[in-house]
Amino acid sequence: MRNWKEYNQELIQRGSLTFLIDPKIFKAKKTKTLGRPRQFSDALILMLMMTKIHYRLAYRALQGFVRSLATLSNQPFSVPTYSLVCKRAATLELPKISVKRPSVIAIDASGMKVYGEGEWKIKVHGKSKKRKWLKIHVAMDIQSQEIVAQTTTTSDVHDSKALDPLLQQLHGCVEYTLADGAYDGRASRDRIAAKGSKALIPPPKNARVRGRDPDRDHAIQVIRGLGGDRQAKSLWAKLTGYSARCHVESLFSQMKRLLGERLFSKKFDKQVMENHLRCLLLNKINSRKRGRRTLGIFASVGRSRAQAV
């Protein structure tokens, strides 16, 4: 970021409480199921859940927050109770995160805390209660820095096991896929190649040239030719464009700072829904960040990889 004045205004605007609500959101669709017809639409419940996640509100506080908005509105509307919002959240039909066709993506995973003690208590008194996390796996478009795919798994699932669900959500052909050493396996590289993409994954320090994957063997030879140490791997990352993967790590930092690092849901289906809405919110927040030039290095590498080395 270089336009600090504009960026500063965007940060201020994030705290705005101006809501533009479409009147159609209050009209629930008629269903053919038996029983009493629904009074509130799925779109309204979805809006309330995104408001809850964005402002980190409890369900009861969410009801009071929206009730105050209805009072201030020129056209007051009825507000669903907190218990109804909680029940309907598990059955929401979630919208797509993105419809973009990225040419370069970065894949990574991070842990979201479900319950457990705080870091300060553990530092002072030690661990005494059970702690639990879930993993959120995302694929980010490097050019627009928008999340194009996501999936949620338990904490004991390896990162590479979530690669297939991410790749299946992508539209079109991806030219380059950036991932860390957790995806440096033959199965992961084969899945990326089947998508028509080239994998930019740093090999481990003790990696050997086996003749199975030309891209991996080439990376091993380049890093060894540059010295084989940490600085050589850093230089390889700059030459190939792998260093752009830092944007997905910054994305997780932004997600946890803005929306919190702890999930409020206790059931897995609602936790999946919550992570999905977090990604939607981040895409809306970052929708104005355009015009980046991170793809230039990939174009030059594609024209002449030998010259880059």
BAKETI-954781 format. One record per residue (C-alpha): residue in one letter; x, y, z. Coordinates in Angstrom, 3 decimals. Example, Ala and Ser with C-alpha at 12.3 -4.5 7.8 and 13.67 -1.06 7.14 Angstrom:
(A, (12.300, -4.500, 7.800)) (S, (13.670, -1.060, 7.140)) 
***
This chain:
(M, (0.000, 0.000, 0.000)) (R, (1.273, 3.437, -0.961)) (N, (-1.889, 5.571, -1.059)) (W, (-1.926, 5.995, 2.717)) (K, (-4.483, 8.825, 2.721)) (E, (-7.069, 6.766, 0.860)) (Y, (-6.249, 3.663, 2.913)) (N, (-6.720, 5.652, 6.134)) (Q, (-10.193, 6.734, 5.018)) (E, (-11.082, 3.118, 4.251)) (L, (-10.099, 2.100, 7.780)) (I, (-12.296, 4.870, 9.203)) (Q, (-15.209, 3.831, 6.979)) (R, (-15.112, 0.307, 8.416)) (G, (-16.617, 1.663, 11.625)) (S, (-19.576, 3.261, 9.840)) (L, (-23.024, 2.191, 11.036)) (T, (-24.860, 3.220, 7.862)) (F, (-27.076, 0.380, 6.614)) (L, (-28.828, 0.352, 3.239)) (I, (-31.405, -2.442, 3.449)) (D, (-33.395, -3.655, 0.455)) (P, (-37.128, -3.958, 1.375)) (K, (-37.249, -7.276, -0.513)) (I, (-35.074, -8.814, 2.184)) (F, (-38.038, -8.879, 4.574)) (K, (-40.259, -10.934, 2.257)) (A, (-39.870, -14.634, 2.940)) (K, (-40.293, -17.004, -0.002)) (K, (-43.267, -19.329, 0.100)) (T, (-42.392, -22.986, 0.564)) (K, (-44.363, -26.119, -0.223)) (T, (-43.592, -27.707, 3.136)) (L, (-46.270, -28.267, 5.738)) (G, (-46.600, -26.084, 8.765)) (R, (-46.557, -22.386, 9.488)) (P, (-44.932, -20.288, 6.707)) (R, (-41.681, -18.563, 7.505)) (Q, (-41.943, -14.965, 8.618)) (F, (-38.310, -14.005, 7.947)) (S, (-36.340, -14.648, 4.759)) (D, (-32.981, -16.401, 4.509)) (A, (-31.462, -13.152, 3.217)) (L, (-32.422, -11.385, 6.441)) (I, (-30.960, -14.163, 8.602)) (L, (-27.784, -14.058, 6.486)) (M, (-27.510, -10.300, 6.978)) (L, (-27.924, -10.689, 10.752)) (M, (-25.255, -13.396, 10.916)) (M, (-22.764, -11.262, 8.968)) (T, (-23.537, -8.338, 11.289)) (K, (-22.959, -10.610, 14.298)) (I, (-19.574, -11.800, 12.995)) (H, (-18.406, -8.358, 11.902)) (Y, (-19.177, -6.636, 15.215)) (R, (-18.541, -9.742, 17.397)) (L, (-21.983, -9.692, 19.005)) (A, (-23.647, -12.380, 21.096)) (Y, (-27.032, -13.586, 19.851)) (R, (-28.970, -11.603, 22.470)) (A, (-26.859, -8.501, 21.824)) (L, (-27.487, -8.958, 18.089)) (Q, (-31.249, -8.841, 18.671)) (G, (-30.926, -5.620, 20.651)) (F, (-28.549, -4.112, 18.077)) (V, (-30.894, -4.770, 15.140)) (R, (-33.924, -3.689, 17.164)) (S, (-32.280, -0.288, 17.682)) (L, (-31.701, -0.035, 13.920)) (A, (-35.371, -0.826, 13.310)) (T, (-36.389, 1.919, 15.748)) (L, (-34.213, 4.505, 13.982)) (S, (-35.409, 3.439, 10.531)) (N, (-37.998, 5.470, 8.638)) (Q, (-39.828, 2.210, 7.975)) (P, (-39.666, 0.118, 11.172)) (F, (-39.474, -3.639, 10.632)) (S, (-39.948, -6.662, 12.844)) (V, (-36.816, -8.328, 14.215)) (P, (-36.425, -12.103, 14.702)) (T, (-35.551, -13.334, 18.174)) (Y, (-32.043, -14.476, 19.037)) (S, (-33.164, -18.103, 19.368)) (L, (-34.732, -18.074, 15.902)) (V, (-31.568, -16.607, 14.350)) (C, (-29.489, -19.329, 16.051)) (K, (-31.750, -22.107, 14.722)) (R, (-31.977, -20.746, 11.187)) (A, (-28.215, -20.163, 10.920)) (A, (-27.524, -23.886, 10.579)) (T, (-29.877, -24.248, 7.590)) (L, (-28.772, -21.218, 5.560)) (E, (-28.010, -21.624, 1.879)) (L, (-24.659, -19.864, 1.697)) (P, (-23.759, -17.760, -1.354)) (K, (-20.607, -18.382, -3.375)) (I, (-17.484, -16.761, -2.029)) (S, (-16.258, -15.638, -5.435)) (V, (-16.860, -16.137, -9.158)) (K, (-13.420, -14.969, -10.251)) (R, (-11.151, -17.005, -12.526)) (P, (-7.717, -16.452, -10.971)) (S, (-4.511, -17.138, -12.862)) (V, (-2.282, -17.282, -9.766)) (I, (-3.483, -18.543, -6.378)) (A, (-1.894, -18.998, -2.969)) (I, (-3.066, -21.812, -0.677)) (D, (-2.609, -21.953, 3.080)) (A, (-4.346, -22.955, 6.320)) (S, (-4.668, -21.506, 9.805)) (G, (-6.221, -22.513, 13.112)) (M, (-9.374, -20.974, 14.595)) (K, (-9.918, -21.448, 18.304)) (V, (-13.159, -23.099, 19.438)) (Y, (-12.673, -23.050, 23.195)) (G, (-9.848, -23.070, 25.725)) (E, (-7.871, -20.905, 28.071)) (G, (-6.232, -17.637, 27.128)) (E, (-2.543, -17.282, 26.341)) (W, (-1.845, -15.144, 29.441)) (K, (-3.379, -17.680, 31.841)) (I, (-1.289, -20.488, 30.317)) (K, (1.857, -18.356, 30.467)) (V, (1.377, -17.570, 34.169)) (H, (-0.317, -20.691, 35.566)) (G, (0.182, -23.312, 32.858)) (K, (-2.308, -25.408, 30.921)) (S, (-5.122, -26.942, 32.977)) (K, (-8.127, -27.289, 30.635)) (K, (-8.737, -28.809, 27.228)) (R, (-8.234, -26.580, 24.198)) (K, (-9.670, -27.083, 20.733)) (W, (-9.083, -25.594, 17.291)) (L, (-10.444, -26.018, 13.792)) (K, (-8.579, -25.418, 10.545)) (I, (-9.702, -23.060, 7.830)) (H, (-8.091, -23.648, 4.423)) (V, (-8.263, -20.910, 1.798)) (A, (-7.173, -20.271, -1.781)) (M, (-6.520, -16.599, -2.529)) (D, (-6.285, -14.805, -5.858)) (I, (-2.891, -13.090, -5.782)) (Q, (-3.898, -10.277, -8.137)) (S, (-7.070, -9.113, -6.376)) (Q, (-6.208, -10.627, -2.961)) (E, (-9.708, -12.090, -2.837)) (I, (-10.562, -15.461, -1.329)) (V, (-11.785, -17.699, -4.159)) (A, (-12.182, -20.978, -2.244)) (Q, (-12.326, -22.152, 1.366)) (T, (-13.029, -25.256, 3.404)) (T, (-13.084, -26.125, 7.108)) (T, (-11.645, -29.252, 8.708)) (T, (-10.749, -30.507, 12.160)) (S, (-7.311, -29.705, 13.525)) (D, (-5.962, -33.232, 12.961)) (V, (-6.437, -33.080, 9.170)) (H, (-3.219, -32.453, 7.252)) (D, (-3.157, -29.377, 5.015)) (S, (-2.620, -31.429, 1.859)) (K, (-5.831, -33.423, 2.513)) (A, (-7.895, -30.249, 1.995)) (L, (-6.290, -29.482, -1.376)) (D, (-8.914, -31.318, -3.453)) (P, (-11.943, -29.439, -2.003)) (L, (-10.183, -26.140, -2.678)) (L, (-9.238, -26.943, -6.271)) (Q, (-12.746, -28.200, -7.044)) (Q, (-14.205, -24.802, -6.122)) (L, (-12.011, -22.917, -8.605)) (H, (-13.342, -21.741, -11.951)) (G, (-11.254, -22.063, -15.095)) (C, (-7.577, -22.898, -15.391)) (V, (-5.045, -21.710, -12.814)) (E, (-1.587, -20.996, -14.193)) (Y, (0.414, -21.040, -10.937)) (T, (-0.348, -22.443, -7.478)) (L, (1.720, -21.192, -4.535)) (A, (1.863, -23.338, -1.398)) (D, (4.234, -23.987, 1.490)) (G, (6.214, -27.148, 2.270)) (A, (3.168, -28.931, 3.728)) (Y, (1.986, -29.501, 0.146)) (D, (5.340, -30.827, -1.087)) (G, (4.100, -34.333, -1.739)) (R, (3.693, -36.330, -4.898)) (A, (-0.085, -36.616, -4.471)) (S, (-0.494, -32.860, -3.930)) (R, (1.656, -31.986, -6.920)) (D, (-0.279, -34.444, -9.095)) (R, (-3.580, -32.841, -8.076)) (I, (-2.244, -29.392, -8.940)) (A, (-0.918, -30.631, -12.287)) (A, (-4.290, -32.251, -13.060)) (K, (-5.834, -28.799, -12.665)) (G, (-3.498, -27.568, -15.403)) (S, (-1.454, -25.515, -12.957)) (K, (2.250, -25.288, -12.160)) (A, (3.143, -25.802, -8.500)) (L, (5.498, -23.328, -6.828)) (I, (6.341, -25.202, -3.619)) (P, (9.723, -24.938, -1.859)) (P, (11.380, -28.371, -1.502)) (P, (12.862, -29.365, 1.872)) (K, (16.540, -28.943, 2.664)) (N, (17.325, -32.638, 2.156)) (A, (15.308, -32.994, -1.078)) (R, (16.775, -35.097, -3.883)) (V, (16.438, -34.975, -7.647)) (R, (14.417, -38.082, -8.575)) (G, (13.342, -37.312, -12.141)) (R, (9.624, -37.620, -11.407)) (D, (8.641, -33.946, -11.317)) (P, (10.613, -31.559, -13.575)) (D, (9.417, -28.435, -11.740)) (R, (10.449, -29.791, -8.328)) (D, (13.811, -31.041, -9.631)) (H, (14.422, -27.664, -11.251)) (A, (13.714, -25.871, -7.957)) (I, (16.112, -28.173, -6.095)) (Q, (18.894, -27.545, -8.613)) (V, (18.384, -23.775, -8.589)) (I, (18.441, -23.533, -4.780)) (R, (21.592, -25.671, -4.624)) (G, (23.208, -23.581, -7.345)) (L, (22.515, -20.430, -5.354)) (G, (24.159, -21.831, -2.230)) (G, (21.618, -24.246, -0.759)) (D, (21.066, -22.181, 2.399)) (R, (18.225, -20.043, 3.689)) (Q, (19.281, -17.032, 1.640)) (A, (19.347, -19.187, -1.503)) (K, (15.751, -20.292, -0.901)) (S, (14.748, -16.659, -0.325)) (L, (16.377, -15.656, -3.595)) (W, (14.624, -18.528, -5.389)) (A, (11.316, -17.260, -4.001)) (K, (11.945, -13.792, -5.423)) (L, (13.048, -15.108, -8.823)) (T, (10.033, -17.371, -9.267)) (G, (7.404, -15.156, -7.612)) (Y, (6.846, -17.522, -4.682)) (S, (7.410, -14.606, -2.293)) (A, (3.904, -13.359, -3.202)) (R, (2.543, -16.136, -0.965)) (C, (3.051, -13.792, 1.989)) (H, (-0.259, -12.146, 1.028)) (V, (-2.262, -15.164, 2.162)) (E, (-0.492, -15.095, 5.537)) (S, (-1.362, -11.404, 5.848)) (L, (-4.956, -12.356, 5.030)) (F, (-5.160, -14.679, 8.046)) (S, (-3.691, -11.967, 10.250)) (Q, (-6.312, -9.519, 8.987)) (M, (-9.096, -12.057, 9.543)) (K, (-8.137, -12.659, 13.166)) (R, (-7.524, -9.006, 13.996)) (L, (-10.786, -7.742, 12.479)) (L, (-13.167, -10.651, 13.105)) (G, (-11.507, -12.373, 16.055)) (E, (-9.502, -15.583, 16.312)) (R, (-12.168, -17.530, 18.231)) (L, (-15.292, -19.160, 16.759)) (F, (-18.524, -18.536, 18.652)) (S, (-20.287, -21.668, 17.324)) (K, (-19.973, -24.990, 19.139)) (K, (-21.388, -27.328, 16.448)) (F, (-19.334, -28.215, 13.394)) (D, (-22.004, -27.333, 10.796)) (K, (-22.351, -23.841, 12.240)) (Q, (-18.579, -23.467, 12.447)) (V, (-18.367, -24.237, 8.722)) (M, (-21.022, -21.575, 8.097)) (E, (-19.173, -19.067, 10.277)) (N, (-15.866, -19.513, 8.439)) (H, (-17.672, -19.167, 5.107)) (L, (-19.202, -15.854, 6.206)) (R, (-15.843, -14.644, 7.484)) (C, (-14.399, -15.122, 4.012)) (L, (-17.351, -13.273, 2.468)) (L, (-16.840, -10.353, 4.838)) (L, (-13.118, -10.148, 4.104)) (N, (-13.804, -10.101, 0.375)) (K, (-16.213, -7.211, 0.869)) (I, (-13.707, -5.341, 3.038)) (N, (-10.892, -5.853, 0.526)) (S, (-13.027, -5.302, -2.575)) (R, (-11.510, -1.843, -3.154)) (K, (-7.931, -3.092, -3.193)) (R, (-7.313, -3.414, -6.927)) (G, (-4.635, -2.599, -9.453)) (R, (-1.825, -4.600, -7.878)) (R, (1.160, -5.628, -9.976)) (T, (2.147, -8.896, -8.361)) (L, (1.643, -10.873, -11.579)) (G, (4.517, -9.258, -13.470)) (I, (7.105, -11.671, -12.087)) (F, (5.017, -14.668, -13.186)) (A, (4.750, -13.330, -16.737)) (S, (8.522, -12.929, -16.964)) (V, (9.137, -16.370, -15.486)) (G, (6.692, -17.906, -17.945)) (R, (8.530, -16.348, -20.899)) (S, (11.987, -17.436, -19.877)) (R, (12.566, -19.528, -16.781)) (A, (16.125, -20.307, -17.785)) (Q, (17.050, -16.620, -17.998)) (A, (15.503, -15.978, -14.571)) (V, (17.809, -18.609, -13.122)) 
***
